[in-house]
Amino acid sequence: MKPTNLSVGRRGGQTGKGKRGKLTALAFALAFLLGSLNSALPALREQAVAPASLWTPALPWASAGSYSLQDGKPRWLAPTASTFTSSVAATGATLAIRPVAEHGAALPSTTDRELQAELEEYLASRDGTYGVALRNLETGETVLINADETFRSASTYKLLVMYEVYRQVAAGELAMDDTITIRPADAVEGDPANGLAVGDTVTVAEALRAMITVSSNSAAYALVRNLGGWHTLARAAGDLGMANTGFDAEYFLTTPADMLTFLVALGRGGLVSEAASNGMLNLLRRQTVNDRIPALLPSWVTVAHKTGELPGVRNDVGIVEVPEGRFALAVFSLYADEDEATRVIAGVARRAFDRYAR
């Protein structure tokens, strides 16, 4: 994968002398005005493109630079002298960051103090670190526990791949029936038995289904390659207002609060379009790894979700749908016993279900 450096050039102008005194004075006045405007443009552009509330350069991808595959994994490449040090300046010409409210995520919220206290007590005695972000999509009741802490996303990053596929399809840059072939570089992390193998040729839709429903890593890598590279995920996160989601030197990182932003927008039909959001939800409902959020829920409950796991990490994020309404839930763990973390996530989901399904 070739590294991509994002940069923006500046254009200047020249003014010449007039042959008459009045024209000379006018030319100097015009030059002064243009100079003043040119000096103000970078600041104006920065304010217009990326409000500070939607972009914080806390992670490496928020500075000018690029990504490359090293040892089969995406690695951050430091900015060079040819790139700007400001992420906003570096991406301002091509990245249109929309306010989160446009995606439907600005639902008025109030803290559900009863459930907050119950979950805090439930998690207090557990080994490891847990983060929870939950919102009742009907009432706005919210629970946040370590929600702004950074966790390894594991395979939950595939939600952003899914979003970017739908976005590019809507923009006419990609088609669901386009074909892609799994390359050796796509298979560096291995795949489940029912995943994809090197040499397989599938449609974008088939790769998307394998990536979500069985968490195929090969499908994810192939899709990212066809979407334009790993930096597209950072751009997608910025586009959605997920300010603390992106790469560090080794892992893709996120926060429960950022994932809740994604889920709320998805649940309200605000990702790309209502039709695209429904397509994403239908795909997530076909998830086959159901040992976390759905595990302790009644069989008639529908859950649209995506799991993630690494050594010492078990995550699950999704939307639980019951007759009384829906709630979005993101639970992350770190430095936890994996079996216990799986049970804890199921326990969090059950307590939220008992609270809202009544």
Number of C-alpha atoms within 10 A of each C-alpha: 14 9 16 15 18 21 20 14 9 6 5 7 8 5 9 9 12 13 8 9 10 10 12 14 13 14 16 16 12 13 16 12 11 14 13 11 12 15 10 11 11 15 11 11 14 17 12 12 19 24 14 12 9 19 19 18 14 13 15 18 24 24 22 23 25 23 21 18 16 10 9 14 16 21 19 20 18 14 16 12 7 12 20 20 16 16 22 26 22 21 22 20 14 12 15 14 20 16 17 19 13 12 23 18 24 14 17 10 14 13 14 17 12 10 19 18 12 13 20 16 11 14 19 11 8 14 14 17 17 27 22 28 24 32 27 23 23 12 15 17 19 21 24 20 19 16 23 16 16 18 23 26 28 21 22 26 22 26 22 20 23 21 22 22 23 24 18 15 15 14 11 9 11 16 16 15 11 11 14 19 20 21 17 13 16 23 20 14 12 13 17 13 9 10 17 24 20 13 11 11 15 17 15 22 15 16 26 24 19 22 28 29 19 20 25 26 24 28 31 24 25 23 26 22 15 14 18 12 22 24 24 16 26 21 23 20 26 24 20 25 25 24 23 27 29 27 24 16 12 11 15 19 18 26 27 30 26 21 30 26 23 27 29 26 23 26 24 17 21 22 26 19 16 14 13 19 20 17 14 22 20 14 19 21 19 18 20 14 18 16 14 25 31 23 17 18 19 11 8 8 12 17 25 22 31 31 30 19 19 13 11 14 24 30 29 28 29 29 28 24 18 17 9 10 14 21 28 28 29 32 30 31 26 22 14 18 16 19 11 14 26 21 17 21 28 21 21 24 27 19 17 22 20 11 12 18 15 9
